Amino acid sequence: PEHKLALTNLLYIERLVKTLLWLRGGHKLTITGPDKIREFVKEVYSSKGERTFDVNFMSNIYEKPFTVEISNTKKIYPTKEKSIPLGGHLEGCRIGFDLGASDRKVSAVIL
Protein backbone atom coordinates (compact mmCIF):
# COMPACT_ATOMS: atom_id res chain seq x y z
CA PRO A 1 0.00 0.00 0.00
CA GLU A 2 1.16 3.48 -0.88
CA HIS A 3 1.79 6.02 1.85
CA LYS A 4 -0.81 8.79 2.09
CA LEU A 5 1.85 11.44 1.40
CA ALA A 6 3.44 9.66 -1.58
CA LEU A 7 1.97 12.19 -4.01
CA THR A 8 3.83 14.93 -2.14
CA ASN A 9 7.13 13.28 -3.16
CA LEU A 10 6.18 13.57 -6.82
CA LEU A 11 5.24 17.23 -6.49
CA TYR A 12 8.44 17.97 -4.59
CA ILE A 13 10.72 16.22 -7.09
CA GLU A 14 8.99 17.96 -10.01
CA ARG A 15 9.58 21.38 -8.40
CA LEU A 16 13.17 20.45 -7.58
CA VAL A 17 13.87 19.39 -11.17
CA LYS A 18 12.27 22.57 -12.53
CA THR A 19 14.28 24.76 -10.16
CA LEU A 20 17.57 23.07 -11.02
CA LEU A 21 16.75 23.21 -14.72
CA TRP A 22 16.23 26.97 -14.59
CA LEU A 23 19.20 27.58 -12.29
CA ARG A 24 21.69 25.43 -14.16
CA GLY A 25 20.14 24.85 -17.59
CA GLY A 26 20.64 21.81 -19.78
CA HIS A 27 19.17 19.69 -22.52
CA LYS A 28 19.57 16.26 -20.94
CA LEU A 29 18.32 15.09 -17.56
CA THR A 30 19.54 11.77 -16.21
CA ILE A 31 17.51 10.50 -13.28
CA THR A 32 17.78 7.48 -11.02
CA GLY A 33 15.70 6.37 -8.08
CA PRO A 34 12.38 4.57 -7.59
CA ASP A 35 10.56 3.58 -10.80
CA LYS A 36 7.48 5.63 -9.98
CA ILE A 37 9.46 8.85 -9.56
CA ARG A 38 11.61 8.25 -12.64
CA GLU A 39 8.60 7.57 -14.85
CA PHE A 40 6.73 10.55 -13.41
CA VAL A 41 9.59 12.95 -14.19
CA LYS A 42 10.01 11.48 -17.68
CA GLU A 43 6.29 11.94 -18.37
CA VAL A 44 6.06 15.47 -16.94
CA TYR A 45 9.18 16.65 -18.82
CA SER A 46 8.13 15.27 -22.19
CA SER A 47 6.99 17.27 -25.21
CA LYS A 48 3.38 16.50 -24.24
CA GLY A 49 3.77 16.70 -20.46
CA GLU A 50 2.92 19.42 -17.97
CA ARG A 51 6.32 21.08 -18.44
CA THR A 52 6.14 21.39 -22.24
CA PHE A 53 7.13 25.06 -22.02
CA ASP A 54 10.31 24.22 -20.09
CA VAL A 55 11.15 21.37 -22.49
CA ASN A 56 10.71 23.58 -25.57
CA PHE A 57 12.53 26.52 -23.99
CA MET A 58 15.61 24.47 -23.07
CA SER A 59 15.54 22.74 -26.47
CA ASN A 60 15.64 26.15 -28.17
CA ILE A 61 18.42 27.50 -25.95
CA TYR A 62 20.71 24.49 -26.34
CA GLU A 63 19.65 23.76 -29.94
CA LYS A 64 19.26 20.08 -29.04
CA PRO A 65 16.16 18.09 -28.12
CA PHE A 66 15.50 18.00 -24.38
CA THR A 67 15.67 14.41 -23.14
CA VAL A 68 15.06 12.61 -19.88
CA GLU A 69 17.16 9.48 -19.51
CA ILE A 70 16.36 6.90 -16.88
CA SER A 71 19.40 5.34 -15.27
CA ASN A 72 19.50 2.16 -13.23
CA THR A 73 23.00 2.79 -11.98
CA LYS A 74 23.87 4.26 -8.61
CA LYS A 75 26.83 6.13 -10.11
CA ILE A 76 26.54 9.91 -10.06
CA TYR A 77 28.31 11.66 -12.90
CA PRO A 78 30.22 14.88 -12.20
CA THR A 79 28.79 18.10 -13.57
CA LYS A 80 30.32 19.50 -16.73
CA GLU A 81 30.98 23.08 -15.78
CA LYS A 82 33.29 25.54 -17.43
CA SER A 83 34.32 28.84 -15.95
CA ILE A 84 36.07 31.74 -17.58
CA PRO A 85 37.34 34.84 -15.84
CA LEU A 86 35.26 37.93 -16.49
CA GLY A 87 36.10 41.53 -15.78
CA GLY A 88 39.14 42.41 -13.76
CA HIS A 89 40.26 45.04 -16.25
CA LEU A 90 40.17 48.35 -14.43
CA GLU A 91 41.73 50.60 -17.08
CA GLY A 92 39.73 53.59 -18.28
CA CYS A 93 36.75 55.39 -16.80
CA ARG A 94 33.21 54.15 -17.08
CA ILE A 95 29.93 55.90 -16.62
CA GLY A 96 26.60 54.11 -16.89
CA PHE A 97 23.11 55.53 -16.70
CA ASP A 98 19.85 53.58 -16.71
CA LEU A 99 16.52 55.39 -16.93
CA GLY A 100 14.65 52.65 -15.09
CA ALA A 101 11.76 51.12 -17.01
CA SER A 102 12.60 52.90 -20.26
CA ASP A 103 14.45 51.42 -23.20
CA ARG A 104 17.07 54.19 -23.01
CA LYS A 105 20.49 53.20 -21.77
CA VAL A 106 23.53 55.46 -21.89
CA SER A 107 27.15 54.59 -21.25
CA ALA A 108 30.49 56.29 -21.83
CA VAL A 109 34.01 54.89 -21.68
CA ILE A 110 37.07 57.13 -21.59
CA LEU A 111 40.33 55.42 -22.47
C-alpha positions in Angstrom: 0.0 0.0 0.0 1.2 3.5 -0.9 1.8 6.0 1.9 -0.8 8.8 2.1 1.9 11.4 1.4 3.4 9.7 -1.6 2.0 12.2 -4.0 3.8 14.9 -2.1 7.1 13.3 -3.2 6.2 13.6 -6.8 5.2 17.2 -6.5 8.4 18.0 -4.6 10.7 16.2 -7.1 9.0 18.0 -10.0 9.6 21.4 -8.4 13.2 20.4 -7.6 13.9 19.4 -11.2 12.3 22.6 -12.5 14.3 24.8 -10.2 17.6 23.1 -11.0 16.8 23.2 -14.7 16.2 27.0 -14.6 19.2 27.6 -12.3 21.7 25.4 -14.2 20.1 24.8 -17.6 20.6 21.8 -19.8 19.2 19.7 -22.5 19.6 16.3 -20.9 18.3 15.1 -17.6 19.5 11.8 -16.2 17.5 10.5 -13.3 17.8 7.5 -11.0 15.7 6.4 -8.1 12.4 4.6 -7.6 10.6 3.6 -10.8 7.5 5.6 -10.0 9.5 8.8 -9.6 11.6 8.3 -12.6 8.6 7.6 -14.9 6.7 10.6 -13.4 9.6 13.0 -14.2 10.0 11.5 -17.7 6.3 11.9 -18.4 6.1 15.5 -16.9 9.2 16.7 -18.8 8.1 15.3 -22.2 7.0 17.3 -25.2 3.4 16.5 -24.2 3.8 16.7 -20.5 2.9 19.4 -18.0 6.3 21.1 -18.4 6.1 21.4 -22.2 7.1 25.1 -22.0 10.3 24.2 -20.1 11.2 21.4 -22.5 10.7 23.6 -25.6 12.5 26.5 -24.0 15.6 24.5 -23.1 15.5 22.7 -26.5 15.6 26.1 -28.2 18.4 27.5 -26.0 20.7 24.5 -26.3 19.6 23.8 -29.9 19.3 20.1 -29.0 16.2 18.1 -28.1 15.5 18.0 -24.4 15.7 14.4 -23.1 15.1 12.6 -19.9 17.2 9.5 -19.5 16.4 6.9 -16.9 19.4 5.3 -15.3 19.5 2.2 -13.2 23.0 2.8 -12.0 23.9 4.3 -8.6 26.8 6.1 -10.1 26.5 9.9 -10.1 28.3 11.7 -12.9 30.2 14.9 -12.2 28.8 18.1 -13.6 30.3 19.5 -16.7 31.0 23.1 -15.8 33.3 25.5 -17.4 34.3 28.8 -16.0 36.1 31.7 -17.6 37.3 34.8 -15.8 35.3 37.9 -16.5 36.1 41.5 -15.8 39.1 42.4 -13.8 40.3 45.0 -16.2 40.2 48.3 -14.4 41.7 50.6 -17.1 39.7 53.6 -18.3 36.8 55.4 -16.8 33.2 54.1 -17.1 29.9 55.9 -16.6 26.6 54.1 -16.9 23.1 55.5 -16.7 19.8 53.6 -16.7 16.5 55.4 -16.9 14.6 52.6 -15.1 11.8 51.1 -17.0 12.6 52.9 -20.3 14.4 51.4 -23.2 17.1 54.2 -23.0 20.5 53.2 -21.8 23.5 55.5 -21.9 27.2 54.6 -21.3 30.5 56.3 -21.8 34.0 54.9 -21.7 37.1 57.1 -21.6 40.3 55.4 -22.5 
